[in-house]
Amino acid sequence: MLLTTTNTLQGKEIIQYFGIVSGETIIGANIVKDFFAGITDIVGGRASSYENVLREAKERALQEMSEQAKRLGANAVIGVDLDYETVGGGNTMLMVTAAGTAIRYK
């Protein structure tokens, strides 16, 4: 499954549009990650535990979107957009949404 943020596929002919597909993931950040991220904030550096959670959530959302597109008969999703939001009480959950247009190209 080809995923792209562009609205066209250079050198390819789009033969069918299936419409909008999306994938959503909500992941909670646990107290251990919060603790280590807090230490990183104090001493400086990157909060790799949060980066890993973000990466995992993004991959899950993209995978869910790709699976939805495949079920429609698509072989690509164009115009992919990723959105990141915090949700839940105290903003303790991370929501990642991937959305795009499912297409078939040749």
C-alpha positions as CSV (number, residue, x, y, z in Angstrom):
1,M,0.0,0.0,0.0
2,L,1.5,3.3,-1.1
3,L,0.9,6.2,1.3
4,T,1.7,9.8,0.3
5,T,1.0,13.3,1.5
6,T,0.8,14.5,-2.1
7,N,-2.6,14.8,-3.9
8,T,-1.3,13.1,-7.1
9,L,1.1,10.3,-8.0
10,Q,3.7,11.6,-10.4
11,G,3.9,9.4,-13.5
12,K,0.9,7.3,-12.4
13,E,-2.7,7.3,-13.6
14,I,-5.4,7.3,-10.9
15,I,-8.1,5.1,-12.2
16,Q,-10.5,5.1,-9.3
17,Y,-11.3,7.2,-6.2
18,F,-12.8,5.4,-3.2
19,G,-13.2,8.3,-0.8
20,I,-11.8,9.3,2.5
21,V,-10.3,6.6,4.8
22,S,-9.0,7.1,8.3
23,G,-7.3,5.4,11.2
24,E,-7.4,6.5,14.8
25,T,-5.3,5.5,17.8
26,I,-5.5,6.5,21.4
27,I,-2.6,5.6,23.6
28,G,-2.1,6.4,27.3
29,A,1.2,7.5,28.7
30,N,2.0,5.7,31.9
31,I,3.4,7.1,35.1
32,V,6.9,5.5,34.5
33,K,7.2,7.3,31.1
34,D,5.9,10.5,32.8
35,F,8.6,10.2,35.5
36,F,11.5,9.7,33.1
37,A,10.2,12.4,30.8
38,G,10.2,14.8,33.8
39,I,13.8,13.9,34.6
40,T,14.7,14.5,30.9
41,D,13.0,17.9,31.1
42,I,15.1,18.8,34.2
43,V,18.5,17.7,32.9
44,G,17.9,18.3,29.2
45,G,17.8,16.1,26.2
46,R,15.1,14.2,24.3
47,A,12.2,12.4,25.9
48,S,12.7,9.2,24.0
49,S,9.9,7.3,25.9
50,Y,7.4,9.9,24.6
51,E,8.9,9.8,21.1
52,N,8.5,6.0,21.0
53,V,4.8,6.4,22.1
54,L,4.2,9.0,19.4
55,R,5.9,6.8,16.8
56,E,3.9,3.7,17.8
57,A,0.6,5.7,17.8
58,K,1.4,7.1,14.3
59,E,2.2,3.6,12.9
60,R,-1.0,2.1,14.3
61,A,-3.1,4.9,12.8
62,L,-1.5,4.6,9.4
63,Q,-1.9,0.8,9.5
64,E,-5.6,1.1,10.4
65,M,-6.1,3.6,7.6
66,S,-4.2,1.3,5.1
67,E,-6.4,-1.7,6.1
68,Q,-9.6,0.3,5.5
69,A,-8.3,1.4,2.1
70,K,-7.4,-2.3,1.1
71,R,-10.9,-3.4,2.1
72,L,-12.3,-0.9,-0.5
73,G,-10.0,-2.2,-3.2
74,A,-7.5,0.6,-3.1
75,N,-3.7,0.3,-3.7
76,A,-2.8,3.7,-2.4
77,V,-3.8,6.5,-0.1
78,I,-3.1,10.1,-1.2
79,G,-3.3,13.4,0.6
80,V,-2.4,11.7,3.9
81,D,-2.7,14.0,6.9
82,L,-1.7,13.2,10.5
83,D,-3.2,14.9,13.5
84,Y,-2.0,14.7,17.1
85,E,-4.1,15.6,20.1
86,T,-4.1,15.1,23.8
87,V,-7.4,13.9,25.3
88,G,-8.8,12.6,28.6
89,G,-8.7,14.0,32.1
90,G,-5.5,15.8,32.6
91,N,-4.6,15.3,28.9
92,T,-3.1,11.9,29.8
93,M,-4.0,10.2,26.5
94,L,-2.6,10.8,23.1
95,M,-4.8,10.5,20.0
96,V,-3.3,10.2,16.5
97,T,-5.5,10.4,13.5
98,A,-4.4,9.5,9.9
99,A,-6.7,10.4,7.0
100,G,-6.5,10.5,3.3
101,T,-8.2,9.6,0.0
102,A,-8.1,5.9,-1.0
103,I,-7.4,5.4,-4.7
104,R,-6.5,2.7,-7.2
105,Y,-3.7,3.6,-9.7
106,K,-2.0,1.7,-12.5
